[in-house]
Amino acid sequence: MITQYVPTDEATSKRYPLLLTTGRILSQYNVGAQTRRTENVRWHDHDYLEIHPEDAAARGIEDGDVVQVSSRAGTIQLIAELTPRILQGVVYTTFHFPESGANVVTTEVSDWATNCPEYKVTAVQVESVDESTLSSEWQERWRAFDEQQQQLLPSDEDKTREPIVEK
């Protein structure tokens, strides 16, 4: 069924002057649950924030800097990659690595016709932060949760033990 185009309500402002869009990269699939466990990580081993060099310069951001990405929904930290492939006023990140928390900053708005989340248009601010930390509050909570989950997995020693077989 053909539906009428309805523009987003999400808009930039003085506080959030850039538009964030999220997407995928060829070497990873969706959230990377399968491809992060392969040699594909040689080409893409973390999510980073692509930003136009002029937007970066206006914020004192250099290639490889840790940046804080803030929106009305939340805050995360990523590593900046300066590139002219991105239009001025737009920033881009992938969402293949859960520790990046890319969807922490996206809006909760959904398309009226399909109810698909509006992950492609989020007003954000990007600022350079101290390089000694690469994590927001959400990312710290995720890291603690992930460590708890890892402890539940069998150790290498457990994997090599003979199974107990009852006769």
N, C-alpha and C positions, 0 to 999 in steps of 0.2 A: 504494500500500500504506500502510495506516495504521501509524504507528510510535508507540512510547511516548515521552512527553516526558521528556527528560533535562536537568535544570538545568545551567547552566554551572558550571565549577569556579572561574571567575574571581571573586574577592571583594575588596572594599575592605579596607583595613587602616589603621593609623595613618600609615604611610608613603605610602599611596595611597588617600586617603579619598573620592575622587570617582569616579563611573562616566562614562567617555567613550563616547558613541555617535556614529557617523558616518552621514552620509546625503547626500542630493542636494538641490539647490535648483532651482526651476522653470526658471530662465533658462539653466542649464547642463545638458549631457547627459553622463552617466557621468564619465569623467576629463577631459572638456572638450576633447579633441583637435580636435573640429570646432567646437564652440560658442565656445571661447576666441578663435577667429579671426573672430568676428562682432561685430555691434553689441551682442550680449547682455552683453558685459563692462561696458556702461554700468550695468547693474543689479547685477552681481556680478563684481567684478574681482580678487578674491583670496579665499582661504579664511580664515576667522576663527573664533575660539572663542566660542561663545555660552555665557554663564555667568549664573546667577541673581544678582541684586544682593546678596543676603545672603551667598552664598558668596564673592562678589567682595569685599565689605566686610570679611569675616573675614580676608581675605588682603591687604588694602590695595590692591586692584586697582580702577582706575577705567576707565570706558568709553574705549576707544582705546589703553589701555596695551599694551605688548609683554609677553606672558606666556610662560613656559616650561611646556610640558606634558610631564611625565615619567611613564613607566610602567616596568614590569619589562622591557619590550622596547627602549625607546629614549627619546629626547628630541627635541622640536621646539620652535620658537617661532612664535607666532601673535599676531594682534592681538585683544584682548578686546572683545567686544560684550556689554554687560550687558542682560539681558532677562528679564522675569518669565515668558516663554513656556516657559522651561526650568525643570524642577522643581529644588528644592534638592537638592544631592547628585549632580546630573547635569550634565555639560557636553557640548556638541555642536559638531562641525565637519563641513564638507563636504570633499570630496577631489577637487575639479575642477582644481586647479592643482598640478602636480607639485612645484613649489618649496616647497610647504607640508610635504610629506612626511607627510601624515596617517597613512598606514599604517605608518610607521616606529614609531609607538607602539602600534599594535594588536597583539594577541596572535597567536601562531601556531596557536592552537587551532582545530580544525575540527569541524563537526557530525559525529557518528558515522555518521549514515545517509546524508547527502548529500555529505559532505566539503567543504561550503561553509565558508569562513573565518568566524570569529566576530568580525566587525568591529563589532558593535553593543554589546559589553560588554567594556570594558577599564578596569581600576582605574588611576587616574592621580592625580597631584598637580599643582596649578597654582600657579605663583608669579610674581609680578611681577619683571621683569628690567630691566636698563639699556636705555633706549630707543635708545641709539646703535647697537645691533645688533639685527637682526631675522633671526638665523639661528643654528641649532644647528650642531654639527660636521657632521652629515649634510647639512644644508641648504647649508653651505659647499662640501662635496664635490660636491653636485648642481649648484651654481652653476658651479663650475669645469668639470664635465663638459659642462654646457649651453653654456658659452662655447666649448669645443673643438668641439662639434657645429655651432654657428653659423658657425664659421670654415670649415667644410667646404662650406657652402652657397655657391652662386654669388653673386657681388656683383651689384648693379644694372647695373654696367658690362658684366659678362659676359653678362647677359641681353639686352642691346641689340646685341651684336655679331652680324654676319651669320654664319650657319652656313657652315662650310667644306663645299663640295660638290665631290666629285671627279667628273671627266668621263670 
